[in-house]
Amino acid sequence: MATSVSLGGLLAGLKIADISSMLVMDNFAEYFSVQMCLKKGLIVSFLTLGCFLGSVAVGPLASKMSRKQTLAFAGVTTMVGVGLELGAVNLFMFLCARIISGFGIGVLSATVPMYMTEISHKTIRGRMISLLQLSMTFGIMAAYWINTGFNNVESSSFQWRGVFMTQLIICILFTGSVAIMPESPKWLAAKGKSDQVIKSLTKLRGAHYQDEDIINEARDIEAEVRTENYKKTSYFSLITQQYRRLTLGVLLQVFKQLTGVSTILYYIVYIVKEANITPKTGVFVAASMVGVVGFISTIPAVMYIDKFGRRNILLFGSFGSTICHLGIVVTCLYGGAWNINDKYGYYNPTCAWTGLVFMYIFLFFYSVSWGPIGWIYPPEIFSTNMRAKATSITTATNWLMTSLVGFITPFVLNRLGWGLYLIYGGCMFFSIIFVWAFCPETKGKSFIQIEAEFTSAILVRNMKSS
């Protein structure tokens, strides 16, 4: 199970970060003529546009298909898209392929947190779901270094096609691994397959099917599902019955992208290149360190997320991110400017390196907080009967915001320069107020206890168990 989730996260991470280095690869830039900001924005945003469409589709898909079938569908779709990217002969074909592979990643990214929420025991639920973020950050790190290696291939389209060959192998491994995954016991109970619930729990918990804890957990799941089956599960019911939770989940994803992480992940190579602080090979290495920092920083999140709780970690991440963005603004004010090509960059090497360090530190704060909790929190706060539809909406919001940020960054960065980081810093300051006031703690709580949180006052400080 953990292997399958890790492969899925690895695949998502490889796709998220693959284009950052490609945009400055000589053969790729020449082959698709991507010198214009518009083309750069389209290539970046078409993947995330596909992710948005895929996550929207999860609502109806995961309600009719099993969680395993939905994940298998995601793997096959991504495989087709990556294959088309590998064989692309023009920009139109490449953009279409990006949407298809993005669609698969969107389905995967919405289904895995939902699946992990339903199969995990409440005491380790946060750690289990955060495995997705850990494997994604490993994939992002791997993508930067893979691209760095293939960049040494001169005057050949294998410089970038080789990257997609690597992704195709991971697609095949992930799709094959889904076959050995146990089905979600909550999905089985919701479909009236009571005899298979205990079998699934036995496989998940590594216990005997007559174990008392297994039997009691199966009874609790079936009782919860029976209660929820009396409630309507349409999108209209979701909006009218759980509007507070839906609003909270959507705003959480909006703030997650307003951290500025997509600007750094997608354009770090471009940012370092325009800073003129290192030779071309050094540009790729400096950018690749973004992946290293992100991966290493996610490890403590996996270890301690069920100890310190969601709220405290989000507040910690927001505060640190605010400081880092303001630090980048200061370095830009002292050492940044627009060059003769009307592109914003640093002219002072000391300020440039200091700004890069602030970006690394920001990635630490993001990776221990908003990164993993953005996947953990939304599926935790929704009831089982609403989870598929609600998670598809919150995940779609994440990818829609990612697509928007990815598309406009080249334009905004060249127009506003340091102003872009000031906007991100301001958004992170407001996220502190948002989390403190409206996000209840879910650490170690059963779904019944979480349900009770949302029957009390809107402000967290007035809630019963906060």
Summary of the structure (lengths in Angstrom):
residues: 466
radius of gyration: 22.1
end to end distance: 33.2
largest distance: 74.3
contacts: 1760
relative contact order: 0.14
helix: 81%
strand: 1%
